[in-house]
Amino acid sequence: MKFTAAQIAGILEGEVVGNPDAEVFKLSKIEEGTEGSLTFLANPKYINYIYSTQASVTIVNNTFEPEQEITTTLIKVEDAYKSFSKLLEYYNQVKLMKSGIEQPSVISDGVTYGSDLYLGSFCYVGKNVIIGNNVKIYPNSFIGDNVTIGDNCVFFAGVRIYSETVIGNRCTIHSGTIIGSDGFGFAPQEDGTYVKVPQIGNVIIEDDVEIGACTTVDRATLGSTIIRKGVKLDNHIQVAHNVEIGENTVIAAQTGIAGTTKIGKNCLIGGQVGFAGHLVIGDGVKIQAQSGIGKNLEAGEVVQGSPAFNYGDFAKSFVHFRNLPKIVSDLEELKNTIK
């Protein structure tokens, strides 16, 4: 897909300085620019690269005036960084602008879907599924029976949505993610074996949620596992049965949340955090990476460590952890002196 400098300037409401017919078909860093690429200059420390870049078009701030000869065509805008971000969003929308039902694919009885559906090859849609407008489901995806999907959702290749799941509007689910798999429920028996406890609940995902690749969200034993609106989940996260994650909470990769834990809204949770089950985490909590959470946390707490405790106390303690051999040596010396 090719764009001219003039077309890009029209999208960004910018001014072309140079060749308005210069064509681009790829994006690049300014220091790695090649013919046919589009880049931008926002950080002053990269200014030297604009005189050597081979990028065909470069987005710059209105205030930029070259002090040497340049070969790249400029597009001058009010804020180069924001404009480049806007262009990335536009490019992504164009790239995802697919529609139609590819074959082979299976649409079962009772399915209803809105306008501009894209269903990729080798997809399966179960019975009585309801799909909204402008939904994109990429190849090799599975949608189970009685699933409801809102408008403007995107499911990338290989997504698996189990039966009874409810998904809101403008949700994005990345490849390999599984929504609605059985919760981890087994009852121990007197002979040491385990009997599986049926997991008959579902998963509810509200509006504007994005879930990264290879994440799993388990269905509830009874009731619902709930991901509230605006939540952002990274790759490789495990959300167990009956968990609830509050609005606009962000969770980084490899975090595991055990069953029935309730996480508040506007929380920031680092990578590889582990939550025990049946906890209540307040609103606005911040948890540093690799922390282990074994107790309830009040709203606004900032914690680190395993088991986790107050972040400020952890930072002070870590100084002593690093100096522990010297501290022990000093204590031994002091004991000998006293003797």
C-alpha positions as CSV (number, residue, x, y, z in Angstrom):
1,M,0.0,0.0,0.0
2,K,1.6,3.3,-1.2
3,F,0.9,6.9,0.0
4,T,2.3,10.1,-1.4
5,A,3.6,12.9,0.7
6,A,0.6,15.0,-0.3
7,Q,-1.9,12.4,0.8
8,I,-0.1,12.0,4.2
9,A,0.0,15.8,4.6
10,G,-3.8,15.8,4.0
11,I,-4.4,13.3,6.7
12,L,-2.2,15.2,9.2
13,E,-3.2,18.7,8.1
14,G,0.5,19.4,7.5
15,E,2.6,21.3,4.9
16,V,4.8,19.5,2.3
17,V,8.3,20.9,1.9
18,G,9.9,19.1,-1.0
19,N,8.3,16.6,-3.5
20,P,4.6,16.2,-2.9
21,D,4.6,13.1,-5.1
22,A,7.2,11.3,-3.1
23,E,5.8,7.8,-2.4
24,V,6.2,5.7,0.8
25,F,5.1,2.1,1.5
26,K,6.8,1.3,4.8
27,L,7.7,2.9,8.1
28,S,11.2,3.2,9.6
29,K,13.3,4.8,12.3
30,I,15.0,8.0,11.1
31,E,18.5,6.5,11.5
32,E,17.4,3.4,9.5
33,G,15.4,5.2,6.7
34,T,15.6,3.8,3.2
35,E,14.0,4.8,-0.1
36,G,10.2,4.4,0.1
37,S,10.1,4.7,3.9
38,L,8.3,7.2,6.1
39,T,9.8,8.4,9.4
40,F,9.6,11.3,11.9
41,L,11.8,13.6,13.9
42,A,10.6,14.7,17.3
43,N,13.5,14.2,19.7
44,P,16.3,16.9,19.2
45,K,19.0,14.3,19.9
46,Y,18.2,12.6,16.6
47,I,18.4,15.8,14.5
48,N,21.7,14.9,12.9
49,Y,20.1,11.9,11.2
50,I,17.8,14.0,9.1
51,Y,20.8,15.1,7.0
52,S,21.8,11.5,6.3
53,T,18.5,9.6,6.3
54,Q,17.4,8.0,3.1
55,A,13.8,8.0,4.1
56,S,11.6,9.4,1.3
57,V,9.4,11.4,3.7
58,T,10.0,12.7,7.2
59,I,7.4,14.3,9.5
60,V,8.9,17.2,11.5
61,N,7.7,20.0,13.8
62,N,6.7,23.3,12.2
63,T,9.6,25.0,14.0
64,F,12.3,22.8,12.2
65,E,14.5,24.6,9.7
66,P,17.3,22.5,8.1
67,E,20.8,23.9,8.5
68,Q,22.3,21.6,5.8
69,E,21.1,20.1,2.5
70,I,18.6,17.3,2.9
71,T,17.2,14.8,0.5
72,T,14.1,13.7,2.3
73,T,10.7,15.4,1.7
74,L,9.4,17.1,4.9
75,I,5.9,17.2,6.2
76,K,5.6,20.0,8.8
77,V,3.1,19.6,11.5
78,E,2.4,21.1,14.9
79,D,3.6,18.1,16.9
80,A,5.6,15.4,14.9
81,Y,5.3,12.7,17.6
82,K,1.5,13.0,17.9
83,S,1.1,13.2,14.2
84,F,3.2,10.1,13.6
85,S,1.1,8.3,16.2
86,K,-2.1,9.4,14.5
87,L,-0.7,8.1,11.2
88,L,0.1,4.7,12.8
89,E,-3.4,4.5,14.0
90,Y,-4.8,5.4,10.6
91,Y,-2.4,2.8,8.9
92,N,-3.6,0.1,11.3
93,Q,-7.2,0.9,10.6
94,V,-6.6,0.6,6.8
95,K,-4.7,-2.6,7.3
96,L,-7.5,-4.2,9.3
97,M,-10.2,-2.9,6.9
98,K,-11.3,-6.4,5.7
99,S,-14.8,-7.8,5.2
100,G,-16.5,-10.9,3.8
101,I,-16.6,-14.5,4.8
102,E,-13.7,-16.6,3.5
103,Q,-14.0,-20.3,2.7
104,P,-13.7,-22.8,4.1
105,S,-15.4,-21.7,7.3
106,V,-18.4,-22.9,9.3
107,I,-21.4,-20.7,10.5
108,S,-23.8,-22.8,12.5
109,D,-27.6,-22.5,12.9
110,G,-29.0,-19.5,14.6
111,V,-26.0,-17.2,14.1
112,T,-26.8,-13.5,13.5
113,Y,-24.2,-10.9,12.5
114,G,-24.1,-7.2,11.6
115,S,-22.6,-5.3,8.7
116,D,-19.0,-5.5,7.5
117,L,-18.2,-8.9,9.2
118,Y,-14.8,-10.4,8.3
119,L,-14.5,-14.1,9.0
120,G,-11.2,-15.6,7.9
121,S,-10.6,-19.0,6.5
122,F,-11.0,-22.1,8.8
123,C,-13.1,-20.3,11.4
124,Y,-15.9,-22.0,13.3
125,V,-18.9,-20.1,14.7
126,G,-21.2,-22.1,17.0
127,K,-24.9,-22.1,17.3
128,N,-26.9,-19.0,18.3
129,V,-23.9,-16.7,18.3
130,I,-24.6,-13.0,18.1
131,I,-22.0,-10.8,16.4
132,G,-22.2,-7.0,16.1
133,N,-21.2,-4.6,13.3
134,N,-17.7,-4.3,11.9
135,V,-16.3,-7.3,13.7
136,K,-13.0,-8.9,12.3
137,I,-12.3,-12.5,13.2
138,Y,-9.1,-13.7,11.6
139,P,-8.4,-17.3,10.3
140,N,-8.3,-20.4,12.5
141,S,-10.5,-18.9,15.2
142,F,-13.2,-20.7,17.2
143,I,-16.4,-19.1,18.6
144,G,-18.5,-21.4,20.8
145,D,-22.2,-21.7,21.1
146,N,-24.3,-18.8,22.5
147,V,-21.4,-16.3,22.5
148,T,-22.3,-12.6,22.2
149,I,-19.8,-10.2,20.6
150,G,-20.3,-6.4,20.4
151,D,-19.5,-3.9,17.6
152,N,-16.0,-3.1,16.3
153,C,-14.2,-6.0,17.9
154,V,-11.0,-7.6,16.4
155,F,-10.0,-11.2,17.1
156,F,-6.7,-12.1,15.6
157,A,-5.7,-15.5,14.2
158,G,-6.2,-18.6,16.5
159,V,-8.4,-17.0,19.2
160,R,-10.6,-19.5,21.0
161,I,-13.9,-18.2,22.6
162,Y,-15.7,-20.9,24.6
163,S,-19.5,-21.0,24.9
164,E,-21.7,-18.5,26.8
165,T,-18.9,-15.8,26.8
166,V,-20.2,-12.2,26.5
167,I,-17.8,-9.6,24.9
168,G,-18.6,-5.9,24.7
169,N,-17.8,-3.3,22.1
170,R,-14.4,-2.3,20.7
171,C,-12.5,-5.2,22.2
172,T,-9.3,-6.6,20.8
173,I,-8.1,-10.1,21.5
174,H,-4.7,-11.2,20.1
175,S,-3.6,-14.5,18.7
176,G,-3.6,-17.7,20.8
177,T,-5.7,-16.3,23.6
178,I,-8.4,-18.5,25.1
179,I,-11.5,-17.1,26.8
180,G,-13.8,-19.2,28.8
181,S,-11.8,-22.4,29.4
182,D,-12.6,-24.4,32.5
183,G,-11.6,-23.1,35.9
184,F,-9.2,-25.2,37.9
185,G,-11.6,-26.9,40.2
186,F,-11.0,-30.4,41.6
187,A,-12.3,-31.9,44.8
188,P,-9.9,-34.1,46.8
189,Q,-11.1,-37.6,47.7
190,E,-10.3,-39.8,50.7
191,D,-8.2,-42.2,48.5
192,G,-6.0,-39.3,47.3
193,T,-7.6,-38.8,43.9
194,Y,-9.5,-35.8,42.6
195,V,-12.9,-35.4,41.1
196,K,-13.5,-32.5,38.7
197,V,-15.9,-29.8,39.8
198,P,-18.0,-28.8,36.8
199,Q,-17.4,-25.2,35.7
200,I,-20.8,-24.0,34.5
201,G,-20.3,-20.2,34.7
202,N,-19.1,-17.9,31.9
203,V,-16.8,-15.0,31.1
204,I,-18.0,-11.4,30.7
205,I,-15.6,-8.9,29.0
206,E,-16.9,-5.3,29.0
207,D,-16.2,-2.5,26.4
208,D,-12.7,-1.3,25.3
209,V,-10.8,-4.3,26.7
210,E,-7.5,-5.4,25.0
211,I,-6.1,-8.8,25.7
212,G,-2.6,-9.8,24.6
213,A,-1.4,-13.0,22.9
214,C,-1.6,-16.4,24.6
215,T,-3.5,-15.2,27.7
216,T,-6.2,-17.4,29.3
217,V,-9.3,-16.2,31.1
218,D,-11.2,-19.1,32.8
219,R,-14.9,-19.4,33.0
220,A,-16.5,-19.2,36.5
221,T,-17.5,-22.2,38.5
222,L,-20.8,-20.4,39.1
223,G,-21.6,-16.9,38.0
224,S,-19.1,-15.0,35.9
225,T,-15.4,-14.2,35.6
226,I,-15.5,-10.4,34.8
227,I,-13.1,-8.2,33.0
228,R,-14.4,-4.6,33.4
229,K,-14.3,-1.9,30.7
230,G,-11.0,-0.4,29.7
231,V,-8.8,-3.2,31.1
232,K,-5.6,-3.9,29.3
233,L,-4.0,-7.4,29.7
234,D,-0.5,-8.2,28.3
235,N,0.6,-11.5,26.8
236,H,0.8,-14.8,28.8
237,I,-1.5,-13.9,31.7
238,Q,-3.6,-16.4,33.6
239,V,-6.9,-15.2,35.0
240,A,-8.6,-17.9,37.0
241,H,-12.3,-18.7,37.6
242,N,-14.5,-16.0,39.2
243,V,-11.8,-13.4,39.2
244,E,-13.0,-9.8,38.7
245,I,-10.7,-7.1,37.3
246,G,-11.8,-3.5,37.7
247,E,-12.1,-0.7,35.2
248,N,-8.9,0.6,33.5
249,T,-6.6,-1.7,35.3
250,V,-3.4,-2.6,33.4
251,I,-1.5,-5.9,34.0
252,A,1.8,-6.9,32.4
253,A,3.0,-10.3,31.1
254,Q,3.2,-13.6,33.0
255,T,1.0,-12.5,35.9
256,G,-1.1,-15.2,37.5
257,I,-4.4,-14.5,39.4
258,A,-5.9,-17.3,41.4
259,G,-9.6,-17.9,41.7
260,T,-12.1,-15.5,43.1
261,T,-9.6,-12.7,43.6
262,K,-11.1,-9.2,43.1
263,I,-8.8,-6.5,41.7
264,G,-10.0,-2.9,41.8
265,K,-10.0,-0.2,39.1
266,N,-7.1,1.8,37.9
267,C,-4.5,-0.6,39.2
268,L,-1.0,-1.0,37.7
269,I,0.4,-4.5,38.0
270,G,3.9,-5.4,36.8
271,G,5.1,-8.6,35.1
272,Q,5.3,-12.0,36.8
273,V,3.1,-10.9,39.8
274,G,1.4,-13.8,41.5
275,F,-1.9,-13.4,43.4
276,A,-3.3,-16.0,45.9
277,G,-7.0,-16.8,45.7
278,H,-9.9,-15.0,47.4
279,L,-8.1,-11.7,47.8
280,V,-9.5,-8.2,47.6
281,I,-7.2,-5.6,45.9
282,G,-8.3,-2.0,46.3
283,D,-8.5,0.7,43.6
284,G,-5.4,2.4,42.4
285,V,-3.0,-0.2,43.8
286,K,0.5,-0.4,42.2
287,I,2.4,-3.7,42.3
288,Q,6.0,-3.9,41.2
289,A,7.2,-6.8,39.0
290,Q,7.8,-10.3,40.4
291,S,5.8,-9.6,43.6
292,G,3.9,-12.2,45.4
293,I,0.5,-11.1,46.8
294,G,-0.8,-13.2,49.6
295,K,-3.1,-10.7,51.5
296,N,-5.7,-8.0,50.8
297,L,-4.4,-4.6,49.7
298,E,-6.0,-1.3,50.6
299,A,-6.7,1.3,47.9
300,G,-3.7,3.2,46.8
301,E,-1.0,0.9,48.3
302,V,2.3,0.5,46.4
303,V,4.0,-2.8,47.1
304,Q,6.9,-4.9,46.1
305,G,8.5,-8.2,47.1
306,S,7.5,-11.8,47.8
307,P,5.6,-11.7,50.0
308,A,5.0,-8.1,49.0
309,F,5.1,-5.2,51.4
310,N,5.3,-1.4,51.2
311,Y,7.4,-0.3,48.3
312,G,9.3,2.4,50.2
313,D,10.1,-0.1,53.0
314,F,11.2,-2.6,50.4
315,A,13.6,-0.1,48.7
316,K,15.2,0.8,52.0
317,S,15.4,-2.9,53.0
318,F,17.0,-3.8,49.7
319,V,20.0,-1.6,50.5
320,H,20.5,-3.8,53.6
321,F,19.9,-7.0,51.7
322,R,22.8,-6.1,49.3
323,N,25.1,-5.2,52.2
324,L,24.1,-8.2,54.4
325,P,27.5,-10.0,54.2
326,K,29.3,-6.8,55.4
327,I,26.7,-6.2,58.1
328,V,27.3,-9.8,59.4
329,S,31.0,-9.3,59.3
330,D,30.7,-6.0,61.2
331,L,28.6,-7.7,63.8
332,E,31.1,-10.5,64.3
333,E,33.9,-7.9,64.7
334,L,31.8,-5.9,67.2
335,K,31.1,-9.1,69.2
336,N,34.8,-9.9,69.3
337,T,35.6,-6.4,70.4
338,I,33.1,-6.5,73.2
339,K,34.5,-9.8,74.4
